[in-house]
Amino acid sequence: MFTGLVERLAPVAVIEPDPPGKMLVIRDAEYAADAEIGESIAVNGCCLTVVRIDGDCLAFQAGPETLSRTNLGALMVGDRVNLERSLRANDRLGGHFVTGHVDGVGTLELRHDDGDWSTLWFRMPEWLAVQMVSKGSVAVDGVSLTLVDVESNRFSVQLIPHTLAVTTLGGRTSGDAVNLETDLLAKYAQKAFGALHTQP
């Protein structure tokens, strides 16, 4: 479980073939010095397991399902990714509950910069819209954000300068793919509502 408060912005150092998947090697000396094999870390909002630690690098295995259903499959050496370590029981929950299980891939459709602030519109699969509501929460590349406007196939968020500076969202341009995870509570509400209306 995560909070969507990105802790590190780190580069991809190496991408190794690991059939049928890939090994993603991320360089971050601070994380590598403190991480443990088997630990869960969110990489662009996708929960991955640390399988190797080499000096200042962490290695993660990404299988075909992960590579095809997230933006991790398109990563190249030098690309930067958002990192967040898993939530501990005594941590403050500053964002919202994020599982690290990506629901779908969205696309940045429009970006409007106003000084150091930005409004971003993302196109999304229509089936995700039912799990979104204005002023609710969404994780974009693992970043906990507040929804502004929600339409049938797109939504908008407004980003403060800090978020733009310390996450991948600051460098996103039109056409870029992003990982989306809707609010866990919205999923349960949708499930319960559907169950109520299908009972005889």
HUBELSUL-V186106 format. One record per residue. N is the residue number from 1. SS is DSSP state (A for helix, B for strand, O for the rest). PSI is psi in whole degrees, 0 to 359 (999 if undefined). OMEGA is omega in degrees with one decimal (999 if undefined). Layout:
BEGIN
n=N ss=SS psi=PSI omega=OMEGA
n=N ss=SS psi=PSI omega=OMEGA
END
This chain:
BEGIN
n=1 ss=O psi=143 omega=-177.8
n=2 ss=B psi=177 omega=-179.1
n=3 ss=O psi=345 omega=-175.7
n=4 ss=O psi=10 omega=174.5
n=5 ss=O psi=99 omega=-175.6
n=6 ss=O psi=133 omega=-177.8
n=7 ss=O psi=328 omega=-175.3
n=8 ss=B psi=149 omega=172.0
n=9 ss=B psi=111 omega=-168.9
n=10 ss=B psi=152 omega=-178.5
n=11 ss=B psi=152 omega=170.5
n=12 ss=B psi=121 omega=-176.8
n=13 ss=B psi=319 omega=-176.1
n=14 ss=B psi=146 omega=169.3
n=15 ss=B psi=114 omega=-175.5
n=16 ss=B psi=140 omega=171.7
n=17 ss=B psi=136 omega=178.6
n=18 ss=B psi=66 omega=-171.0
n=19 ss=O psi=137 omega=5.8
n=20 ss=O psi=11 omega=-179.2
n=21 ss=B psi=211 omega=179.2
n=22 ss=B psi=157 omega=171.5
n=23 ss=B psi=120 omega=178.4
n=24 ss=B psi=122 omega=-179.8
n=25 ss=B psi=118 omega=-176.1
n=26 ss=B psi=133 omega=-178.9
n=27 ss=B psi=116 omega=173.5
n=28 ss=O psi=105 omega=-173.0
n=29 ss=A psi=322 omega=-177.6
n=30 ss=A psi=314 omega=177.8
n=31 ss=A psi=316 omega=-177.1
n=32 ss=A psi=327 omega=-178.3
n=33 ss=A psi=338 omega=-172.7
n=34 ss=A psi=350 omega=-174.9
n=35 ss=O psi=164 omega=177.6
n=36 ss=O psi=148 omega=174.8
n=37 ss=O psi=135 omega=-178.7
n=38 ss=O psi=352 omega=-179.8
n=39 ss=O psi=147 omega=176.7
n=40 ss=B psi=131 omega=176.7
n=41 ss=B psi=135 omega=177.3
n=42 ss=B psi=124 omega=178.1
n=43 ss=B psi=111 omega=-172.1
n=44 ss=O psi=36 omega=177.1
n=45 ss=O psi=1 omega=-179.7
n=46 ss=B psi=121 omega=-177.9
n=47 ss=B psi=118 omega=178.6
n=48 ss=B psi=159 omega=-177.6
n=49 ss=B psi=133 omega=175.3
n=50 ss=B psi=120 omega=-179.2
n=51 ss=B psi=347 omega=-179.4
n=52 ss=B psi=144 omega=175.2
n=53 ss=B psi=118 omega=179.6
n=54 ss=B psi=100 omega=179.5
n=55 ss=O psi=245 omega=-178.4
n=56 ss=O psi=18 omega=-177.2
n=57 ss=B psi=147 omega=175.1
n=58 ss=B psi=137 omega=179.8
n=59 ss=B psi=138 omega=179.9
n=60 ss=B psi=138 omega=173.4
n=61 ss=B psi=132 omega=176.7
n=62 ss=B psi=119 omega=-177.6
n=63 ss=O psi=175 omega=-178.2
n=64 ss=A psi=320 omega=-179.9
n=65 ss=A psi=313 omega=179.6
n=66 ss=A psi=316 omega=-177.1
n=67 ss=A psi=328 omega=-177.1
n=68 ss=A psi=338 omega=-173.8
n=69 ss=A psi=7 omega=177.1
n=70 ss=O psi=178 omega=177.3
n=71 ss=A psi=4 omega=-180.0
n=72 ss=A psi=332 omega=179.9
n=73 ss=A psi=340 omega=-178.9
n=74 ss=A psi=0 omega=-178.5
n=75 ss=O psi=147 omega=175.1
n=76 ss=O psi=158 omega=177.8
n=77 ss=O psi=132 omega=-178.4
n=78 ss=O psi=337 omega=176.1
n=79 ss=O psi=146 omega=177.4
n=80 ss=B psi=146 omega=-178.5
n=81 ss=B psi=154 omega=175.2
n=82 ss=B psi=136 omega=178.4
n=83 ss=B psi=139 omega=172.6
n=84 ss=B psi=131 omega=175.7
n=85 ss=B psi=157 omega=-175.5
n=86 ss=O psi=154 omega=-177.0
n=87 ss=O psi=134 omega=173.5
n=88 ss=O psi=158 omega=-174.3
n=89 ss=O psi=330 omega=-176.9
n=90 ss=O psi=11 omega=179.8
n=91 ss=O psi=155 omega=171.4
n=92 ss=O psi=143 omega=177.7
n=93 ss=O psi=90 omega=-175.0
n=94 ss=O psi=338 omega=-179.7
n=95 ss=O psi=249 omega=172.3
n=96 ss=O psi=171 omega=-179.4
n=97 ss=O psi=117 omega=179.1
n=98 ss=B psi=126 omega=-175.8
n=99 ss=O psi=337 omega=-173.7
n=100 ss=O psi=9 omega=177.1
n=101 ss=O psi=100 omega=-174.4
n=102 ss=O psi=131 omega=-179.1
n=103 ss=O psi=327 omega=-177.3
n=104 ss=B psi=172 omega=178.6
n=105 ss=B psi=131 omega=175.5
n=106 ss=B psi=175 omega=-178.8
n=107 ss=B psi=132 omega=175.6
n=108 ss=B psi=117 omega=-176.7
n=109 ss=B psi=320 omega=-173.8
n=110 ss=B psi=137 omega=176.5
n=111 ss=B psi=126 omega=178.0
n=112 ss=B psi=112 omega=178.8
n=113 ss=B psi=131 omega=178.7
n=114 ss=B psi=90 omega=-172.5
n=115 ss=O psi=234 omega=179.6
n=116 ss=O psi=1 omega=-178.6
n=117 ss=B psi=160 omega=178.9
n=118 ss=B psi=144 omega=169.1
n=119 ss=B psi=127 omega=-178.1
n=120 ss=B psi=134 omega=173.2
n=121 ss=B psi=127 omega=179.4
n=122 ss=B psi=133 omega=171.5
n=123 ss=B psi=142 omega=-174.3
n=124 ss=O psi=163 omega=171.6
n=125 ss=O psi=137 omega=-174.3
n=126 ss=A psi=329 omega=-177.3
n=127 ss=A psi=344 omega=177.7
n=128 ss=A psi=340 omega=-174.7
n=129 ss=A psi=327 omega=-178.0
n=130 ss=A psi=342 omega=179.5
n=131 ss=A psi=13 omega=-180.0
n=132 ss=O psi=146 omega=178.0
n=133 ss=O psi=145 omega=177.9
n=134 ss=O psi=134 omega=-176.5
n=135 ss=O psi=3 omega=172.9
n=136 ss=O psi=190 omega=-176.3
n=137 ss=B psi=150 omega=173.6
n=138 ss=B psi=148 omega=173.8
n=139 ss=B psi=124 omega=178.2
n=140 ss=B psi=116 omega=-172.4
n=141 ss=O psi=33 omega=178.6
n=142 ss=O psi=2 omega=-179.3
n=143 ss=B psi=123 omega=178.0
n=144 ss=B psi=120 omega=-177.7
n=145 ss=B psi=156 omega=175.5
n=146 ss=B psi=128 omega=178.7
n=147 ss=B psi=137 omega=176.8
n=148 ss=B psi=290 omega=177.4
n=149 ss=B psi=140 omega=178.1
n=150 ss=B psi=123 omega=176.7
n=151 ss=O psi=184 omega=-173.6
n=152 ss=O psi=333 omega=-177.8
n=153 ss=O psi=17 omega=176.2
n=154 ss=B psi=163 omega=179.0
n=155 ss=B psi=163 omega=178.7
n=156 ss=B psi=153 omega=174.3
n=157 ss=B psi=153 omega=175.1
n=158 ss=B psi=130 omega=-173.8
n=159 ss=B psi=134 omega=177.5
n=160 ss=O psi=162 omega=-178.5
n=161 ss=A psi=322 omega=-179.2
n=162 ss=A psi=313 omega=-179.9
n=163 ss=A psi=319 omega=179.2
n=164 ss=A psi=328 omega=-175.5
n=165 ss=A psi=329 omega=-170.1
n=166 ss=A psi=8 omega=177.2
n=167 ss=O psi=171 omega=178.2
n=168 ss=A psi=340 omega=-175.2
n=169 ss=A psi=333 omega=179.0
n=170 ss=A psi=332 omega=-178.5
n=171 ss=A psi=4 omega=-178.3
n=172 ss=O psi=140 omega=177.6
n=173 ss=O psi=167 omega=-177.2
n=174 ss=O psi=131 omega=-179.7
n=175 ss=O psi=347 omega=-179.6
n=176 ss=O psi=142 omega=177.7
n=177 ss=B psi=140 omega=179.2
n=178 ss=B psi=151 omega=176.4
n=179 ss=B psi=135 omega=-179.3
n=180 ss=B psi=135 omega=170.3
n=181 ss=B psi=121 omega=179.3
n=182 ss=B psi=168 omega=-177.5
n=183 ss=O psi=129 omega=-179.9
n=184 ss=A psi=321 omega=-179.8
n=185 ss=A psi=326 omega=178.2
n=186 ss=A psi=324 omega=178.4
n=187 ss=A psi=314 omega=-179.3
n=188 ss=A psi=322 omega=178.3
n=189 ss=A psi=318 omega=178.6
n=190 ss=A psi=318 omega=179.7
n=191 ss=A psi=314 omega=-178.7
n=192 ss=A psi=318 omega=-179.5
n=193 ss=A psi=317 omega=179.2
n=194 ss=A psi=320 omega=-179.9
n=195 ss=A psi=321 omega=-179.9
n=196 ss=A psi=326 omega=-174.6
n=197 ss=O psi=2 omega=177.1
n=198 ss=O psi=353 omega=178.8
n=199 ss=O psi=143 omega=-179.6
n=200 ss=O psi=999 omega=999
END
